[in-house]
């Protein structure tokens, strides 16, 4: 087995603050392969977004074991931004790890995705999606006004999270990007040159070396398995340009995670975007042999450990 390279850290100024969410329908879900956790309870509710109803899932702090007294307040709020064609429910394991680490976790299904309204996999303007994500963050903040918020974005969700940090970075304590669509990702431009966009769904094997992950993805009815749509591709091109031109994130702590065998969002292209986005406090970890879904990879425990260690650092009380 190839040893993992050391984490690269760049120190600088630390954290800021924000908030949390509400309740509704309660559901209990098993958390698979989450170190130290067997179950995480989640609840779902609906908000009004830019293009209609937005489904939000929240994994709150667990009730006291004796069933008495108030819920323990979260140490931080983890806001999830999922990738293209998928939904927040695919992050059940990650949510379990973060809840065990002291967080309340929440995230919307972006417009046109999962249980949210809109034509499937159609995003005409990513700025609207960023606004919807901010609506969720504001709801979170109203319930926990003094709790720091960490934004975690994967793949296309990383593009959305990067733009969120440029627009609302003062409201965040940290930004985490997993295999983010940033920099010189040329797929949208190549597809837009074609008269007809090919109907080629994502190869599930490109997501993870764990075959169970690919099988679950292929069978998931809430995942979009059709072709990419021209307005969405055009929105990708515009947003990549906007993020590249909108400056770095200053002192906001950034963690970048990527696999060096990611064929969906190649490492080299993302690095270009990270170099443009990162500010004075950033950490990178590249996983040898890992594919696209780092939080569902064979060595996911290493990704979880890297994430929680980063959060321990940036959320630590400032020395007096």
Secondary structure, 3 states (H helix, E strand, C coil): CCCCCCCEEECCCCCCCECCCCCCEEEEEECCCCCCCCEEEEEEEEEEECCEEEEEEEECCCCCCCCCCCCCCCCEEEEEECCCCCCHHHHHHHHHHHHHCCEEEEEECCCCCCCCCCCCCCCCCHHHHHHHHHHHHHHHHHHCCCECEEEEEECHHHHHHHHHHHHHHHHCCEEEEECCCCCCCCHHHHHHCCCCCCCCCCCHHHCCCCHHHHHHHHHCCCCCCCCCCHHHHHHHHHHHHHHHHCCCCCCCEEEEEEECCCCCCCHHHHHHHHHHHCCCCEEEEEECCCCCCHHHCCCHHHHHHHHHHHHHHHHCCCCC
